[in-house]
Amino acid sequence: MRILVCSWGNICEPDLELSLKAMGHEVDVLKDKIKSMDYDVEYLKRMSNDFLLKHSYDCVFSINFIPVISRLCNLYHVKYISWIVDSPWYQLNSDTVTNSCNYIFIFDRNLYSRYKEKSEQIYYMPLGANVRFWDSIAVTQEDKELFTTDVSFVGSLYEDKHSYDKIKLPDYLKGYLDAVIEAQSYIYGYNLLDEVVGDELVEEFCNSIGWNSANADYQITKKEMMLTEFLGKKCAEVERHRYVKKLAKNYNFDLYTLSNTSAFPYINNKGAAESRIIMPKIFKCSKININMTIKTIESGIPLRVFDILGNGGFCITNYQSELLEYFTPDVDLVIYENEEDLLSKIAYYLRNEEERIQIARNGYNKVKSLYTYEKRLEKIIEIVWQDKKVCYGLENISSIEKKHALMYFLEQINAESVLDIGLFLERINASDKLNYQKIQSKLIVDGIELVYQAKNEEETVYRNTYKIDKIPSNFYDVVAVIDILKYFTVSDSIQLIQLLKQFSGLIIAEYQQEYEEIFNSIGTCKLEKITAGQSQLMLIIYNE
């Protein structure tokens, strides 16, 4: 499929784009900032003129629901898929949620339950991890020296995420709300705020701050606004301040945040952690990674948990009801009940390294096998199109043809051993099931991980899989480099193929015209073209 991803600055967007491409879809990205989530004329013009009028898209995709995108997709009659990854997400209260173009997926089951009545096309979908990308982030000795610590936390302390401290309330009202916030900060799995904040108190609060109602095209109660935008976020600040102070006083604790911690000089604030390279290294190097879920995420599993586990990190997290649906406590991760329990469990797992490492390994394997972005996107696409066959793009039709051509060629030359660069035979299995036993009875196949990492499956076509720099000095009948060169420049592709000639005198790859003249000009080799349906492969034959 051809998909337009509207990228507006959310941390999940790179993984969405990479995963859709890895699934074989053609992805265009609109990276303009959105000045207004509801009405942004410049954004509408850009999206319309440069994308929707020029190309035919199967769908538009964004992280979180954006009303301005929904308005335009409704006009063009194109499917609009949004995946809610934050709670609260104010725009779910927009009237545009009911547009027929929308397919909205919400990561928090309680939040989903609250909004599902608005449309039949609102669904529940938990988050995941791009383990393939995280696996590509190597940790050097220098990284270990820089990021290794007993305990770490990556995230905001939330004092700049709300307006509660900026508003002026009567002393008695503020005193009551402060007490309620303090009490809620100690409670997990139960929304005390919703229970003790009544209608009269809501009216008094709104009158005090001069807030009457939401925008005309938004359906949200005053109480919802008060609890999520003011009290819930203030509660996160109170809780996180209390916890990081305790952690800093009791352990070798590193905090990665942009929040101001000048009032806590004993806290080792190491500043912001860049999310694509630095954050995964922190998760990989820290002995214990802490997750503290903001109270406005009622039941769902926050992204931080998946990212910690997807990087092979050991995770201690607060209780969320959905955790028990997807993970086994003390097997995949550890759940704490309160401050004392957290401090006690940190001490225990710092003393018991083998148990800690095994739990981290279990969590990583579970996320890699069950909870990747691609697994989630498979379900999303299947729900939207009611057809599992479209989960993987049209590119895979071409790839299936290449697989058949490769297998036919190997039979014709009576090949007995193959080195599969990039794990083509594993990747194509997602959309065209291989007969592993048939291949294994005829061939010895070794695989090399490049962009794609091998899955942990009992049934596999590979005898061994290696990293590119760990290939043993074996010699094979054929080296296959299928559907991989597109990830490299032409010059890098030439260098890769030249490197691989030490493993075989025959190299088969997807055909690209610019390579033909280059390889035919090399005196020691020649290039032949192989046609398979609409696909073309090239056979590079070395004479030396």
C-alpha positions in Angstrom: 0.0 0.0 0.0 1.0 3.6 -0.3 0.7 5.4 3.0 1.1 9.1 4.0 2.5 9.4 7.5 1.8 12.8 9.1 4.8 13.5 11.4 4.3 16.3 13.8 6.9 15.7 16.5 5.9 12.6 18.5 8.6 10.2 19.8 6.8 7.2 18.2 6.8 8.6 14.6 10.2 7.3 13.4 9.3 3.7 14.5 6.0 3.9 12.8 7.6 5.0 9.5 10.4 2.4 9.7 8.1 -0.4 10.6 5.6 0.3 7.8 8.5 0.4 5.3 9.9 -2.9 6.7 6.5 -4.4 6.1 6.9 -3.5 2.4 4.6 -0.5 2.2 5.5 2.7 0.3 5.6 5.5 2.8 5.6 9.3 2.2 6.1 11.5 5.2 4.7 15.0 5.8 6.9 16.6 8.5 5.4 20.1 8.7 4.6 21.4 12.2 0.9 21.8 13.0 0.2 25.2 14.5 -3.3 24.3 15.4 -4.6 20.8 15.8 -8.1 21.9 14.8 -7.7 24.6 12.1 -4.4 25.2 10.3 -4.9 26.6 6.9 -1.3 26.4 5.8 -1.1 22.7 6.9 -4.3 21.9 5.0 -3.0 23.5 1.8 0.3 21.8 2.1 -1.2 18.3 2.8 -3.8 18.8 0.0 -1.7 20.4 -2.8 1.6 18.5 -2.3 0.3 15.1 -1.2 -3.4 14.2 -1.6 -3.9 15.9 -5.0 -0.7 14.5 -6.4 -0.9 10.9 -5.2 -3.4 8.3 -4.5 -3.0 7.0 -0.9 -4.5 3.9 0.6 -4.5 5.7 4.0 -3.1 8.6 6.0 -1.5 7.6 9.4 -0.6 9.7 12.4 0.4 9.1 16.0 -2.5 10.5 18.1 -5.7 11.8 16.6 -5.4 15.2 14.8 -8.7 16.9 13.9 -7.3 19.0 11.1 -6.0 15.8 9.4 -9.4 14.1 9.9 -11.2 17.0 8.3 -9.1 16.8 5.1 -9.2 13.0 4.9 -13.0 13.1 5.2 -13.1 15.6 2.3 -10.9 13.4 0.1 -12.6 10.1 1.2 -9.3 8.6 2.3 -8.9 6.4 5.4 -7.3 8.1 8.4 -5.7 5.8 10.9 -4.5 7.3 14.2 -2.9 5.5 17.1 -3.3 7.2 20.5 -0.2 6.8 22.6 -0.8 9.6 25.2 -3.4 10.0 27.9 -5.0 12.4 28.2 -5.4 13.3 24.5 -7.7 16.3 24.5 -8.5 16.0 20.7 -10.4 12.8 21.3 -13.2 15.1 22.5 -13.4 16.8 19.1 -16.6 16.4 17.1 -14.4 15.2 14.2 -13.9 11.9 16.0 -17.1 10.8 14.4 -15.9 11.4 10.8 -16.4 8.2 8.7 -12.8 8.3 7.5 -11.4 7.7 11.0 -10.0 4.5 12.4 -8.8 5.4 15.9 -6.7 3.0 18.0 -6.3 3.7 21.8 -3.5 2.2 23.9 -5.3 2.5 27.3 -8.3 0.2 27.7 -10.0 2.4 30.2 -9.6 5.4 27.9 -10.9 3.2 25.0 -13.9 2.2 27.1 -14.7 5.9 27.7 -14.6 6.9 24.0 -15.8 3.8 22.1 -19.4 4.9 22.2 -18.5 7.9 20.0 -17.8 5.7 16.9 -17.8 2.0 15.9 -14.4 2.7 14.4 -12.6 3.2 17.7 -10.5 0.3 18.8 -8.1 -0.8 21.6 -4.5 -1.3 20.6 -1.6 -1.4 23.2 1.8 0.0 22.3 4.9 -1.9 21.3 8.6 -1.6 20.6 10.8 -1.4 17.5 13.1 -4.1 18.6 14.7 -4.3 15.2 15.9 -0.7 15.5 16.9 -1.0 19.2 19.0 -4.1 18.3 21.0 -2.0 15.8 22.2 0.4 18.6 25.6 -1.0 19.7 27.0 -0.2 23.1 30.7 0.5 23.2 33.1 0.3 26.2 32.9 4.1 26.3 29.1 3.9 26.5 29.3 1.5 29.4 31.6 3.8 31.3 29.3 6.7 30.6 25.8 5.2 31.2 26.3 2.3 33.6 24.6 2.9 36.9 22.7 1.1 39.6 19.3 2.8 39.0 18.1 5.3 36.3 15.0 7.1 35.3 14.4 8.8 32.0 11.5 11.2 31.9 9.9 14.5 32.9 9.2 15.5 36.5 6.1 17.3 35.2 6.4 20.6 36.9 6.3 22.3 33.5 3.6 20.1 32.1 0.6 21.7 33.9 -0.9 25.0 34.9 -2.1 24.0 38.4 0.6 26.1 40.2 -0.1 29.1 38.0 -3.8 29.5 38.8 -5.1 31.4 41.9 -7.6 29.5 44.0 -9.2 30.3 47.4 -7.0 28.9 50.2 -9.6 26.4 51.4 -10.1 25.0 47.9 -6.4 24.8 47.2 -5.8 23.1 50.5 -8.4 20.5 49.8 -7.2 19.8 46.3 -3.5 19.6 47.4 -4.5 17.0 50.0 -6.5 15.0 47.4 -3.5 15.2 44.9 -1.1 14.0 47.6 -3.4 11.1 48.5 -3.8 10.1 44.8 -0.1 10.1 44.3 0.2 7.1 46.7 -2.6 5.1 45.0 -2.3 2.8 41.9 -5.1 1.2 40.0 -7.8 3.4 41.4 -8.9 6.9 40.4 -9.5 8.7 43.8 -9.7 12.1 42.1 -12.8 11.1 40.1 -14.4 9.8 43.3 -13.8 12.8 45.6 -14.1 15.7 43.2 -17.9 16.5 43.0 -19.9 18.8 40.7 -20.0 21.7 43.1 -16.2 21.6 43.6 -15.8 21.5 39.8 -18.0 24.6 39.4 -16.1 26.5 42.1 -12.8 25.5 40.5 -13.8 26.6 37.0 -15.3 29.9 38.3 -12.1 30.6 40.1 -10.0 30.3 37.0 -12.5 31.8 34.7 -13.0 28.8 32.5 -16.5 28.2 31.2 -16.5 25.6 28.4 -14.4 24.0 25.7 -14.4 25.0 22.1 -17.8 24.8 20.4 -16.8 21.6 18.5 -15.5 19.8 21.5 -17.5 17.6 23.8 -15.7 17.5 27.2 -17.1 18.1 30.6 -15.6 20.6 33.0 -14.7 17.8 35.4 -12.8 15.9 32.8 -10.8 19.0 31.9 -10.1 19.7 35.6 -9.0 16.1 36.4 -6.8 15.5 33.4 -5.2 18.9 32.5 -4.8 20.2 36.1 -5.0 17.7 38.9 -3.7 14.6 37.1 -0.5 16.2 35.9 0.1 17.9 39.2 -0.2 14.5 40.8 2.5 13.2 38.5 4.8 16.0 39.6 4.2 15.3 43.3 4.8 11.6 42.9 7.9 11.9 40.8 9.5 14.5 43.0 9.0 12.3 46.0 10.4 9.2 44.3 13.5 10.7 42.8 14.5 12.2 46.1 14.2 8.9 47.8 16.1 7.1 45.0 18.9 9.7 45.0 19.3 9.4 48.8 19.5 5.6 48.8 21.2 4.5 45.6 23.6 5.4 42.8 20.8 7.0 40.8 21.0 8.9 37.5 18.1 11.1 36.4 17.7 12.1 32.7 15.4 15.0 32.4 15.0 18.6 31.2 13.1 19.3 34.4 14.5 21.8 36.9 16.0 19.9 39.9 17.9 22.9 41.4 15.9 22.4 44.6 17.4 18.9 44.9 21.2 19.5 44.6 22.0 15.9 45.6 20.1 14.5 42.6 22.5 13.5 39.7 20.5 15.2 36.9 22.3 14.3 33.6 20.0 16.4 31.4 17.9 15.3 28.5 18.5 11.9 26.9 18.2 11.9 23.1 15.6 9.3 22.3 17.0 7.4 19.3 20.6 6.7 20.3 21.3 7.8 23.9 18.1 6.6 25.6 18.5 3.0 24.4 22.1 3.0 25.6 20.9 4.1 29.1 18.3 1.3 29.1 20.9 -1.3 28.0 23.6 -0.1 30.5 21.6 0.6 33.7 21.3 -2.3 36.1 17.7 -1.2 37.0 15.4 1.1 34.9 12.5 2.7 36.7 9.1 3.3 35.1 6.6 5.7 36.9 3.3 5.9 35.0 1.5 9.3 35.0 -1.8 8.9 36.8 -3.8 10.0 33.8 -2.8 6.7 32.1 -5.4 4.7 34.0 -4.8 1.1 32.9 -2.5 1.1 29.9 1.2 0.2 29.6 3.3 3.3 28.8 5.8 3.4 26.0 8.7 3.5 28.5 8.1 -0.1 29.6 8.2 -1.4 26.0 11.3 0.6 25.2 13.1 -0.6 28.4 12.3 -4.3 27.7 12.9 -3.9 23.9 16.4 -2.8 24.7 17.0 -5.8 27.0 16.9 -3.6 30.1 15.7 -4.7 33.5 12.4 -2.8 34.3 10.8 -2.1 37.7 7.4 -0.4 37.2 4.4 0.7 39.1 1.2 -1.4 38.9 -1.0 -1.0 35.8 -3.9 -3.4 35.4 -3.0 -4.2 31.7 0.5 -5.3 32.7 -0.8 -8.6 33.9 -2.4 -9.3 30.5 0.9 -9.1 28.6 3.7 -9.8 31.1 4.3 -12.1 34.1 5.5 -10.3 37.2 8.9 -11.4 38.5 9.5 -13.2 35.2 9.4 -10.5 32.5 9.6 -7.5 34.7 9.1 -6.4 38.3 6.1 -4.5 39.8 6.4 -2.3 42.9 3.5 -1.4 45.1 4.8 1.7 46.9 8.0 3.6 47.8 9.1 1.1 50.5 8.5 -1.8 48.1 10.4 -0.1 45.3 13.4 0.6 47.5 13.3 -3.0 48.9 13.1 -4.6 45.4 15.9 -2.4 44.1 18.1 -3.6 46.9 17.2 -7.2 46.3 17.8 -7.2 42.5 21.1 -5.3 42.9 22.3 -8.2 45.1 20.9 -10.9 42.8 22.5 -10.2 39.5 21.8 -13.5 37.8 18.1 -13.3 38.6 18.0 -9.7 37.4 19.7 -10.5 34.1 17.4 -13.5 33.5 14.3 -11.3 34.0 15.6 -8.7 31.6 16.3 -11.4 29.0 12.8 -12.8 29.5 11.2 -9.4 29.0 13.2 -8.7 25.9 12.3 -12.1 24.3 8.6 -11.6 25.0 8.6 -8.1 23.5 10.6 -9.2 20.5 8.4 -12.2 19.7 5.0 -10.7 20.6 4.9 -7.0 21.0 6.8 -5.3 18.2 5.5 -2.4 16.1 5.1 -4.7 13.1 3.0 -7.1 15.2 0.7 -4.2 16.3 0.6 -2.7 12.8 -0.4 -6.1 11.4 -3.4 -6.1 13.7 -4.3 -2.5 12.9 -4.2 -3.0 9.1 -6.1 -6.2 9.4 -8.9 -4.5 11.4 -9.1 -1.5 9.0 -9.2 -3.6 5.8 -10.6 -6.8 7.2 -8.0 -8.6 5.2 -4.7 -10.0 6.5 -3.2 -10.2 3.1 -2.7 -6.4 2.8 -0.7 -6.2 6.1 2.4 -6.5 4.0 2.8 -4.2 1.0 2.7 -4.9 -2.7 6.5 -5.0 -2.6 6.1 -8.4 -1.1 4.4 -9.7 -4.2 7.6 -8.8 -6.0 9.6 -10.4 -3.2 7.6 -13.6 -3.5 8.4 -13.7 -7.2 12.1 -13.2 -6.4 11.9 -16.1 -3.9 10.5 -18.4 -6.5 13.2 -17.3 -9.0 15.9 -17.8 -6.4 14.7 -21.3 -5.6 14.4 -22.2 -9.3 17.9 -20.9 -9.9 19.4 -22.9 -7.0 17.7 -26.1 -8.3 19.1 -25.5 -11.8 22.7 -25.2 -10.6 22.3 -28.0 -8.0 23.4 -25.7 -5.3 24.0 -27.3 -1.9 24.9 -24.3 0.2 23.7 -20.7 0.3 24.7 -17.6 2.3 21.6 -15.4 2.7 22.7 -11.8 3.3 19.9 -9.9 5.1 17.8 -12.9 5.9 15.6 -12.6 2.8 14.2 -16.1 3.2 13.1 -15.2 6.8 11.6 -11.9 5.8 9.6 -13.3 2.9 8.2 -16.0 5.2 5.9 -13.3 6.7 3.8 -13.1 3.6 4.7 -16.4 1.8 5.1 -19.4 4.1 8.3 -21.3 3.3 8.5 -25.1 3.3 11.4 -25.2 5.7 11.8 -29.0 5.5 11.9 -29.0 1.7 14.7 -26.4 1.7 16.6 -28.0 4.5 16.5 -31.4 2.7 18.3 -29.8 -0.3 20.3 -26.9 1.0 22.5 -25.8 3.8 21.5 -22.1 4.4 23.4 -19.7 6.7 22.0 -16.2 7.3 23.7 -12.8 7.9 21.8 -10.1 9.9 21.9 -6.6 8.4 18.8 -4.4 8.6 16.7 -7.4 9.7 17.4 -9.5 12.9 16.6 -13.2 13.0 13.5 -14.2 15.0 13.6 -16.7 17.8 11.6 -19.5 16.2 12.0 -23.2 16.6 11.4 -23.8 12.9 13.9 -21.9 10.7 15.5 -22.4 7.4 18.9 -21.3 8.8 21.6 -23.6 10.1 23.4 -20.5 11.6 22.9 -16.8 11.6 25.8 -14.3 11.9 26.5 -10.6 12.1 28.2 -9.2 9.0 31.5 -8.8 10.8 31.4 -12.4 12.3 31.1 -14.5 9.1 33.2 -17.6 9.4 35.6 -18.4 6.5 33.2 -20.8 4.8 32.8 -21.1 1.0 29.3 -21.3 -0.5 27.8 -22.3 -3.8 25.9 -19.0 -3.9 25.6 -15.8 -1.9 22.1 -14.3 -2.1 21.6 -10.5 -1.5 17.9 -10.1 -2.1 15.9 -7.0 -1.2 18.8 -5.5 0.7 20.7 -3.2 -1.7 17.8 -0.6 -1.5 19.1 0.2 2.0 22.5 1.2 0.7 24.0 3.7 -1.7 25.3 2.4 -5.0 28.9 2.8 -3.9 28.2 1.0 -0.6 26.4 -1.8 -2.4 29.4 -2.3 -4.7 31.7 -2.5 -1.7 29.4 -5.0 0.0 29.3 -7.3 -3.1 33.0 -7.0 -3.5 33.4 -8.1 0.1 31.1 -11.1 -0.4 33.1 -12.5 -3.3 35.4 -14.2 -0.8 32.5 -16.5 0.2 31.4 -17.5 -3.3 32.1 -17.0 -7.0 28.3 -16.6 -7.6 26.4 -13.7 -6.1 22.7 -13.2 -6.9 20.9 -9.9 -6.0 18.0 -7.8 -7.1 18.7 -6.1 -10.5 19.4 -2.4 -10.7 20.4 -0.9 -14.0 23.2 1.2 -12.7 25.0 -1.9 -11.5 25.2 -3.6 -14.9 27.7 -1.3 -16.5 29.8 -1.1 -13.3 30.1 -4.9 -12.9 30.6 -5.6 -16.5 33.5 -3.1 -16.5 35.2 -5.1 -13.8 37.5 -7.5 -15.6 37.2 -10.3 -13.1 33.4 -10.7 -13.3 30.3 -10.5 -15.5 26.7 -9.7 -14.8 23.7 -11.7 -16.2 20.0 -10.6 -15.8 17.3 -13.1 -14.5 13.6 -12.2 -15.1 10.9 -13.5 -12.7 7.4 -12.2 -13.5 7.6 -8.5 -13.0 10.9 -8.8 -10.9 14.4 -9.0 -12.1 17.5 -10.4 -10.4 21.1 -10.1 -11.4 23.7 -12.9 -11.2 27.3 -11.7 -10.7 29.8 -14.3 -11.7 33.5 -13.9 -10.6 36.2 -15.5 -12.7 39.0 -15.5 -10.2 
